[in-house]
Amino acid sequence: MIKASILQVLINQQRRIALKAATIQSHEVTVLYSRYSFYFCSKLHFSLIR
């Protein structure tokens, strides 16, 4: 019983850490995307025109 509760706590901690990492990653991706989306769009636009 004690082992199970310890395991549960560990799983919850891992989940929280993973969630935090995913949030940071998604934020960085959003920043990068907003920074480079105009560049990529203009590049794509020019390649479509040609």
C-alpha distance matrix in Angstrom:
0.0 3.8 5.4 5.2 6.5 8.8 9.9 10.7 12.7 14.4 15.3 16.7 18.7 20.1 21.1 22.8 24.6 25.7 26.9 28.8 30.4 31.4 32.9 34.9 36.0 37.2 39.0 40.8 41.6 43.1 45.2 46.4 47.2 49.1 51.0 52.0 52.1 55.7 56.7 55.1 56.6 60.1 59.8 58.8 61.5 64.2 63.1 63.4 66.8 68.2
3.8 0.0 3.8 5.4 5.3 6.3 8.6 9.8 10.7 12.4 14.2 15.4 16.7 18.5 20.0 21.2 22.7 24.3 25.7 27.1 28.7 30.2 31.6 33.2 34.6 36.0 37.6 39.2 40.4 41.9 43.7 45.0 46.0 47.9 49.6 50.7 51.1 54.7 55.6 54.2 55.9 59.2 58.9 58.1 60.9 63.5 62.5 63.0 66.4 67.7
5.4 3.8 0.0 3.8 5.5 5.1 6.1 8.6 9.9 10.5 12.2 14.2 15.3 16.4 18.2 19.9 21.1 22.3 24.1 25.7 26.9 28.3 30.1 31.6 32.6 34.2 36.0 37.4 38.4 40.2 42.0 43.0 44.1 46.2 47.8 48.7 49.2 52.8 53.5 52.0 53.8 57.1 56.6 55.8 58.7 61.2 60.0 60.6 64.1 65.3
5.2 5.4 3.8 0.0 3.8 5.5 5.0 6.1 8.7 9.8 10.4 12.2 14.2 15.2 16.3 18.3 19.9 20.8 22.2 24.2 25.5 26.5 28.3 30.2 31.1 32.3 34.3 35.9 36.7 38.3 40.4 41.5 42.3 44.4 46.1 47.0 47.2 50.9 51.7 50.1 51.7 55.1 54.8 53.8 56.6 59.2 58.0 58.4 61.9 63.2
6.5 5.3 5.5 3.8 0.0 3.8 5.3 4.9 6.2 8.6 9.7 10.5 12.3 14.2 15.2 16.4 18.4 19.8 20.8 22.5 24.3 25.4 26.7 28.6 30.0 31.1 32.8 34.6 35.7 37.0 39.0 40.3 41.2 43.1 44.9 46.0 46.3 49.8 50.8 49.4 51.0 54.4 54.2 53.4 56.1 58.7 57.8 58.2 61.6 63.0
8.8 6.3 5.1 5.5 3.8 0.0 3.8 5.4 5.1 6.2 8.6 9.9 10.6 12.4 14.2 15.3 16.6 18.3 19.8 21.1 22.6 24.2 25.7 27.1 28.4 30.1 31.6 33.1 34.4 36.0 37.7 38.9 40.0 42.0 43.5 44.6 45.2 48.7 49.5 48.2 50.0 53.3 53.0 52.4 55.2 57.7 56.8 57.4 60.8 62.1
9.9 8.6 6.1 5.0 5.3 3.8 0.0 3.8 5.4 5.1 6.1 8.6 9.8 10.5 12.2 14.2 15.3 16.3 18.1 19.9 20.9 22.2 24.1 25.7 26.6 28.1 30.1 31.5 32.4 34.2 36.1 37.0 38.0 40.2 41.8 42.7 43.1 46.7 47.4 45.9 47.7 51.0 50.6 49.8 52.7 55.2 54.1 54.7 58.1 59.3
10.7 9.8 8.6 6.1 4.9 5.4 3.8 0.0 3.8 5.4 5.1 6.1 8.6 9.9 10.5 12.2 14.2 15.2 16.2 18.3 19.9 20.7 22.3 24.3 25.4 26.5 28.4 30.1 31.0 32.4 34.5 35.8 36.5 38.5 40.3 41.3 41.5 45.1 46.1 44.6 46.2 49.6 49.4 48.5 51.2 53.8 52.9 53.3 56.7 58.1
12.7 10.7 9.9 8.7 6.2 5.1 5.4 3.8 0.0 3.8 5.4 5.1 6.2 8.6 9.8 10.5 12.3 14.1 15.2 16.4 18.3 19.8 20.9 22.6 24.1 25.5 26.9 28.6 29.9 31.3 33.0 34.5 35.6 37.3 39.0 40.3 40.7 44.2 45.2 44.0 45.6 48.9 48.9 48.2 50.9 53.5 52.7 53.3 56.6 58.0
14.4 12.4 10.5 9.8 8.6 6.2 5.1 5.4 3.8 0.0 3.8 5.4 5.1 6.2 8.6 9.8 10.5 12.2 14.1 15.3 16.4 18.1 19.8 21.1 22.3 24.1 25.7 27.0 28.2 30.0 31.6 32.7 34.0 36.0 37.4 38.5 39.1 42.7 43.4 42.1 44.0 47.2 46.9 46.4 49.2 51.6 50.7 51.5 54.8 56.0
15.3 14.2 12.2 10.4 9.7 8.6 6.1 5.1 5.4 3.8 0.0 3.8 5.4 5.1 6.1 8.6 9.9 10.4 12.1 14.2 15.2 16.2 18.1 19.9 20.7 22.1 24.1 25.6 26.4 28.1 30.1 31.1 32.0 34.1 35.8 36.7 37.0 40.7 41.5 40.0 41.7 45.0 44.7 43.9 46.7 49.2 48.3 48.8 52.2 53.5
16.7 15.4 14.2 12.2 10.5 9.9 8.6 6.1 5.1 5.4 3.8 0.0 3.8 5.5 5.0 6.1 8.6 9.8 10.4 12.2 14.1 15.1 16.3 18.3 19.7 20.7 22.4 24.3 25.3 26.6 28.5 30.0 30.8 32.6 34.4 35.6 35.9 39.4 40.5 39.2 40.7 44.1 44.1 43.4 46.0 48.6 47.9 48.4 51.6 53.2
18.7 16.7 15.3 14.2 12.3 10.6 9.8 8.6 6.2 5.1 5.4 3.8 0.0 3.8 5.4 5.1 6.2 8.5 9.7 10.5 12.2 14.1 15.2 16.6 18.2 19.8 21.1 22.6 24.1 25.6 27.1 28.5 29.8 31.5 33.0 34.4 35.0 38.4 39.3 38.3 40.1 43.2 43.2 42.8 45.5 47.9 47.3 48.1 51.2 52.7
20.1 18.5 16.4 15.2 14.2 12.4 10.5 9.9 8.6 6.2 5.1 5.5 3.8 0.0 3.8 5.4 5.1 6.0 8.4 9.8 10.5 12.0 14.1 15.3 16.2 18.0 19.8 21.0 22.1 24.0 25.7 26.6 27.8 30.0 31.4 32.4 33.0 36.6 37.2 36.0 37.9 41.1 40.7 40.3 43.1 45.5 44.7 45.5 48.7 50.0
21.1 20.0 18.2 16.3 15.2 14.2 12.2 10.5 9.8 8.6 6.1 5.0 5.4 3.8 0.0 3.8 5.5 5.1 6.0 8.5 9.8 10.3 12.1 14.2 15.0 16.1 18.1 19.8 20.6 22.1 24.2 25.3 26.1 28.1 29.9 30.9 31.1 34.7 35.7 34.3 35.9 39.3 39.2 38.4 41.1 43.7 43.0 43.5 46.8 48.2
22.8 21.2 19.9 18.3 16.4 15.3 14.2 12.2 10.5 9.8 8.6 6.1 5.1 5.4 3.8 0.0 3.8 5.4 5.0 6.1 8.6 9.7 10.4 12.3 14.0 15.2 16.4 18.3 19.7 20.9 22.6 24.2 25.2 26.8 28.5 30.0 30.4 33.8 34.9 33.9 35.5 38.7 38.9 38.4 41.0 43.5 43.1 43.7 46.8 48.4
24.6 22.7 21.1 19.9 18.4 16.6 15.3 14.2 12.3 10.5 9.9 8.6 6.2 5.1 5.5 3.8 0.0 3.8 5.4 5.1 6.1 8.5 9.8 10.6 12.1 14.1 15.4 16.6 18.2 19.9 21.2 22.4 23.9 25.8 27.0 28.3 29.2 32.6 33.4 32.5 34.4 37.4 37.4 37.2 39.9 42.2 41.7 42.6 45.7 47.1
25.7 24.3 22.3 20.8 19.8 18.3 16.3 15.2 14.1 12.2 10.4 9.8 8.5 6.0 5.1 5.4 3.8 0.0 3.8 5.4 5.1 6.0 8.5 9.9 10.3 12.0 14.1 15.2 16.1 18.0 19.9 20.7 21.8 24.0 25.5 26.4 27.0 30.5 31.2 30.0 31.9 35.1 34.8 34.4 37.2 39.6 38.9 39.7 42.9 44.2
26.9 25.7 24.1 22.2 20.8 19.8 18.1 16.2 15.2 14.1 12.1 10.4 9.7 8.4 6.0 5.0 5.4 3.8 0.0 3.8 5.4 5.0 6.1 8.6 9.7 10.4 12.2 14.2 15.0 16.2 18.3 19.7 20.5 22.3 24.1 25.3 25.6 29.1 30.2 29.1 30.6 33.8 34.0 33.5 36.0 38.6 38.2 38.7 41.8 43.4
28.8 27.1 25.7 24.2 22.5 21.1 19.9 18.3 16.4 15.3 14.2 12.2 10.5 9.8 8.5 6.1 5.1 5.4 3.8 0.0 3.8 5.4 5.1 6.2 8.5 9.9 10.6 12.4 14.2 15.3 16.6 18.3 19.7 21.2 22.6 24.3 24.9 28.2 29.3 28.6 30.3 33.3 33.6 33.5 35.9 38.4 38.2 39.0 41.9 43.6
30.4 28.7 26.9 25.5 24.3 22.6 20.9 19.9 18.3 16.4 15.2 14.1 12.2 10.5 9.8 8.6 6.1 5.1 5.4 3.8 0.0 3.8 5.4 5.2 6.0 8.6 9.9 10.6 12.1 14.1 15.4 16.4 17.9 19.9 21.0 22.2 23.2 26.6 27.3 26.4 28.5 31.4 31.3 31.3 34.0 36.2 35.9 36.9 39.9 41.2
31.4 30.2 28.3 26.5 25.4 24.2 22.2 20.7 19.8 18.1 16.2 15.1 14.1 12.0 10.3 9.7 8.5 6.0 5.0 5.4 3.8 0.0 3.8 5.5 5.0 6.0 8.5 9.8 10.3 12.0 14.1 15.1 15.9 18.0 19.7 20.6 21.0 24.6 25.4 24.3 26.0 29.2 29.2 28.8 31.4 33.9 33.4 34.2 37.3 38.8
32.9 31.6 30.1 28.3 26.7 25.7 24.1 22.3 20.9 19.8 18.1 16.3 15.2 14.1 12.1 10.4 9.8 8.5 6.1 5.1 5.4 3.8 0.0 3.8 5.4 5.2 6.1 8.6 9.8 10.5 12.3 14.2 15.0 16.4 18.3 19.8 20.2 23.5 24.8 24.0 25.5 28.6 29.1 28.8 31.1 33.7 33.7 34.3 37.2 39.0
34.9 33.2 31.6 30.2 28.6 27.1 25.7 24.3 22.6 21.1 19.9 18.3 16.6 15.3 14.2 12.3 10.6 9.9 8.6 6.2 5.2 5.5 3.8 0.0 3.8 5.5 5.1 6.2 8.6 9.9 10.6 12.3 14.0 15.4 16.5 18.3 19.3 22.5 23.4 23.0 24.9 27.7 28.0 28.2 30.6 32.9 33.0 34.0 36.7 38.3
36.0 34.6 32.6 31.1 30.0 28.4 26.6 25.4 24.1 22.3 20.7 19.7 18.2 16.2 15.0 14.0 12.1 10.3 9.7 8.5 6.0 5.0 5.4 3.8 0.0 3.8 5.4 5.1 6.1 8.6 9.9 10.5 11.9 14.2 15.2 16.2 17.2 20.6 21.2 20.4 22.5 25.4 25.3 25.4 28.1 30.3 30.0 31.2 34.0 35.4
37.2 36.0 34.2 32.3 31.1 30.1 28.1 26.5 25.5 24.1 22.1 20.7 19.8 18.0 16.1 15.2 14.1 12.0 10.4 9.9 8.6 6.0 5.2 5.5 3.8 0.0 3.8 5.4 5.0 6.1 8.6 9.7 10.1 12.1 14.0 15.1 15.2 18.7 19.9 18.9 20.4 23.6 23.9 23.7 26.1 28.6 28.5 29.2 32.1 33.8
39.0 37.6 36.0 34.3 32.8 31.6 30.1 28.4 26.9 25.7 24.1 22.4 21.1 19.8 18.1 16.4 15.4 14.1 12.2 10.6 9.9 8.5 6.1 5.1 5.4 3.8 0.0 3.8 5.4 5.0 6.2 8.6 9.7 10.6 12.3 14.2 14.8 17.8 19.2 19.0 20.5 23.3 24.0 24.2 26.3 28.7 29.1 30.0 32.5 34.4
40.8 39.2 37.4 35.9 34.6 33.1 31.5 30.1 28.6 27.0 25.6 24.3 22.6 21.0 19.8 18.3 16.6 15.2 14.2 12.4 10.6 9.8 8.6 6.2 5.1 5.4 3.8 0.0 3.8 5.4 5.1 6.1 8.4 9.9 10.5 12.1 13.6 16.6 17.3 17.2 19.3 21.8 22.1 22.7 25.1 27.1 27.4 28.7 31.2 32.7
41.6 40.4 38.4 36.7 35.7 34.4 32.4 31.0 29.9 28.2 26.4 25.3 24.1 22.1 20.6 19.7 18.2 16.1 15.0 14.2 12.1 10.3 9.8 8.6 6.1 5.0 5.4 3.8 0.0 3.8 5.5 5.0 5.8 8.5 9.7 10.3 11.1 14.5 15.2 14.5 16.5 19.3 19.5 19.6 22.1 24.3 24.4 25.5 28.2 29.7
43.1 41.9 40.2 38.3 37.0 36.0 34.2 32.4 31.3 30.0 28.1 26.6 25.6 24.0 22.1 20.9 19.9 18.0 16.2 15.3 14.1 12.0 10.5 9.9 8.6 6.1 5.0 5.4 3.8 0.0 3.8 5.5 5.0 6.1 8.4 9.9 9.9 13.0 14.6 14.3 15.5 18.4 19.3 19.4 21.3 23.8 24.3 25.1 27.5 29.5
45.2 43.7 42.0 40.4 39.0 37.7 36.1 34.5 33.0 31.6 30.1 28.5 27.1 25.7 24.2 22.6 21.2 19.9 18.3 16.6 15.4 14.1 12.3 10.6 9.9 8.6 6.2 5.1 5.5 3.8 0.0 3.8 5.4 5.3 6.1 8.7 9.8 12.3 13.6 14.2 15.7 18.0 19.0 19.8 21.6 23.7 24.6 25.8 27.9 29.7
46.4 45.0 43.0 41.5 40.3 38.9 37.0 35.8 34.5 32.7 31.1 30.0 28.5 26.6 25.3 24.2 22.4 20.7 19.7 18.3 16.4 15.1 14.2 12.3 10.5 9.7 8.6 6.1 5.0 5.5 3.8 0.0 3.8 5.6 5.0 6.1 8.1 10.9 11.2 11.5 13.7 15.9 16.3 17.3 19.5 21.3 21.9 23.4 25.6 27.1
47.2 46.0 44.1 42.3 41.2 40.0 38.0 36.5 35.6 34.0 32.0 30.8 29.8 27.8 26.1 25.2 23.9 21.8 20.5 19.7 17.9 15.9 15.0 14.0 11.9 10.1 9.7 8.4 5.8 5.0 5.4 3.8 0.0 3.8 5.4 5.3 5.3 8.7 9.8 9.3 10.9 13.7 14.3 14.7 16.8 19.0 19.6 20.6 23.0 24.8
49.1 47.9 46.2 44.4 43.1 42.0 40.2 38.5 37.3 36.0 34.1 32.6 31.5 30.0 28.1 26.8 25.8 24.0 22.3 21.2 19.9 18.0 16.4 15.4 14.2 12.1 10.6 9.9 8.5 6.1 5.3 5.6 3.8 0.0 3.8 5.6 5.3 7.4 9.6 10.3 11.0 13.3 14.9 15.6 16.9 19.2 20.4 21.3 23.2 25.3
51.0 49.6 47.8 46.1 44.9 43.5 41.8 40.3 39.0 37.4 35.8 34.4 33.0 31.4 29.9 28.5 27.0 25.5 24.1 22.6 21.0 19.7 18.3 16.5 15.2 14.0 12.3 10.5 9.7 8.4 6.1 5.0 5.4 3.8 0.0 3.8 5.9 7.1 8.0 9.7 11.3 12.7 13.9 15.5 16.9 18.6 20.0 21.5 23.1 24.8
52.0 50.7 48.7 47.0 46.0 44.6 42.7 41.3 40.3 38.5 36.7 35.6 34.4 32.4 30.9 30.0 28.3 26.4 25.3 24.3 22.2 20.6 19.8 18.3 16.2 15.1 14.2 12.1 10.3 9.9 8.7 6.1 5.3 5.6 3.8 0.0 3.8 5.5 5.1 6.1 8.5 10.0 10.6 12.1 14.0 15.5 16.5 18.2 20.0 21.5
52.1 51.1 49.2 47.2 46.3 45.2 43.1 41.5 40.7 39.1 37.0 35.9 35.0 33.0 31.1 30.4 29.2 27.0 25.6 24.9 23.2 21.0 20.2 19.3 17.2 15.2 14.8 13.6 11.1 9.9 9.8 8.1 5.3 5.3 5.9 3.8 0.0 3.8 5.4 5.1 5.9 8.5 9.7 10.3 11.8 14.1 15.1 16.1 18.1 20.0
55.7 54.7 52.8 50.9 49.8 48.7 46.7 45.1 44.2 42.7 40.7 39.4 38.4 36.6 34.7 33.8 32.6 30.5 29.1 28.2 26.6 24.6 23.5 22.5 20.6 18.7 17.8 16.6 14.5 13.0 12.3 10.9 8.7 7.4 7.1 5.5 3.8 0.0 3.8 5.5 5.0 6.1 8.5 9.8 10.2 12.2 14.1 15.1 16.3 18.5
56.7 55.6 53.5 51.7 50.8 49.5 47.4 46.1 45.2 43.4 41.5 40.5 39.3 37.2 35.7 34.9 33.4 31.2 30.2 29.3 27.3 25.4 24.8 23.4 21.2 19.9 19.2 17.3 15.2 14.6 13.6 11.2 9.8 9.6 8.0 5.1 5.4 3.8 0.0 3.8 5.5 5.3 6.2 8.6 9.8 10.8 12.4 14.3 15.5 17.0
55.1 54.2 52.0 50.1 49.4 48.2 45.9 44.6 44.0 42.1 40.0 39.2 38.3 36.0 34.3 33.9 32.5 30.0 29.1 28.6 26.4 24.3 24.0 23.0 20.4 18.9 19.0 17.2 14.5 14.3 14.2 11.5 9.3 10.3 9.7 6.1 5.1 5.5 3.8 0.0 3.8 5.5 5.0 6.0 8.4 9.9 10.5 12.1 14.2 15.6
56.6 55.9 53.8 51.7 51.0 50.0 47.7 46.2 45.6 44.0 41.7 40.7 40.1 37.9 35.9 35.5 34.4 31.9 30.6 30.3 28.5 26.0 25.5 24.9 22.5 20.4 20.5 19.3 16.5 15.5 15.7 13.7 10.9 11.0 11.3 8.5 5.9 5.0 5.5 3.8 0.0 3.8 5.4 5.1 5.9 8.6 9.8 10.4 12.2 14.4
60.1 59.2 57.1 55.1 54.4 53.3 51.0 49.6 48.9 47.2 45.0 44.1 43.2 41.1 39.3 38.7 37.4 35.1 33.8 33.3 31.4 29.2 28.6 27.7 25.4 23.6 23.3 21.8 19.3 18.4 18.0 15.9 13.7 13.3 12.7 10.0 8.5 6.1 5.3 5.5 3.8 0.0 3.8 5.4 4.9 6.2 8.6 9.8 10.5 12.5
59.8 58.9 56.6 54.8 54.2 53.0 50.6 49.4 48.9 46.9 44.7 44.1 43.2 40.7 39.2 38.9 37.4 34.8 34.0 33.6 31.3 29.2 29.1 28.0 25.3 23.9 24.0 22.1 19.5 19.3 19.0 16.3 14.3 14.9 13.9 10.6 9.7 8.5 6.2 5.0 5.4 3.8 0.0 3.8 5.4 5.3 6.2 8.7 10.1 11.0
58.8 58.1 55.8 53.8 53.4 52.4 49.8 48.5 48.2 46.4 43.9 43.4 42.8 40.3 38.4 38.4 37.2 34.4 33.5 33.5 31.3 28.8 28.8 28.2 25.4 23.7 24.2 22.7 19.6 19.4 19.8 17.3 14.7 15.6 15.5 12.1 10.3 9.8 8.6 6.0 5.1 5.4 3.8 0.0 3.8 5.5 5.1 6.2 8.7 10.2
61.5 60.9 58.7 56.6 56.1 55.2 52.7 51.2 50.9 49.2 46.7 46.0 45.5 43.1 41.1 41.0 39.9 37.2 36.0 35.9 34.0 31.4 31.1 30.6 28.1 26.1 26.3 25.1 22.1 21.3 21.6 19.5 16.8 16.9 16.9 14.0 11.8 10.2 9.8 8.4 5.9 4.9 5.4 3.8 0.0 3.8 5.5 5.1 6.3 8.9
64.2 63.5 61.2 59.2 58.7 57.7 55.2 53.8 53.5 51.6 49.2 48.6 47.9 45.5 43.7 43.5 42.2 39.6 38.6 38.4 36.2 33.9 33.7 32.9 30.3 28.6 28.7 27.1 24.3 23.8 23.7 21.3 19.0 19.2 18.6 15.5 14.1 12.2 10.8 9.9 8.6 6.2 5.3 5.5 3.8 0.0 3.8 5.4 5.1 6.4
63.1 62.5 60.0 58.0 57.8 56.8 54.1 52.9 52.7 50.7 48.3 47.9 47.3 44.7 43.0 43.1 41.7 38.9 38.2 38.2 35.9 33.4 33.7 33.0 30.0 28.5 29.1 27.4 24.4 24.3 24.6 21.9 19.6 20.4 20.0 16.5 15.1 14.1 12.4 10.5 9.8 8.6 6.2 5.1 5.5 3.8 0.0 3.8 5.5 5.4
63.4 63.0 60.6 58.4 58.2 57.4 54.7 53.3 53.3 51.5 48.8 48.4 48.1 45.5 43.5 43.7 42.6 39.7 38.7 39.0 36.9 34.2 34.3 34.0 31.2 29.2 30.0 28.7 25.5 25.1 25.8 23.4 20.6 21.3 21.5 18.2 16.1 15.1 14.3 12.1 10.4 9.8 8.7 6.2 5.1 5.4 3.8 0.0 3.8 5.5
66.8 66.4 64.1 61.9 61.6 60.8 58.1 56.7 56.6 54.8 52.2 51.6 51.2 48.7 46.8 46.8 45.7 42.9 41.8 41.9 39.9 37.3 37.2 36.7 34.0 32.1 32.5 31.2 28.2 27.5 27.9 25.6 23.0 23.2 23.1 20.0 18.1 16.3 15.5 14.2 12.2 10.5 10.1 8.7 6.3 5.1 5.5 3.8 0.0 3.8
68.2 67.7 65.3 63.2 63.0 62.1 59.3 58.1 58.0 56.0 53.5 53.2 52.7 50.0 48.2 48.4 47.1 44.2 43.4 43.6 41.2 38.8 39.0 38.3 35.4 33.8 34.4 32.7 29.7 29.5 29.7 27.1 24.8 25.3 24.8 21.5 20.0 18.5 17.0 15.6 14.4 12.5 11.0 10.2 8.9 6.4 5.4 5.5 3.8 0.0
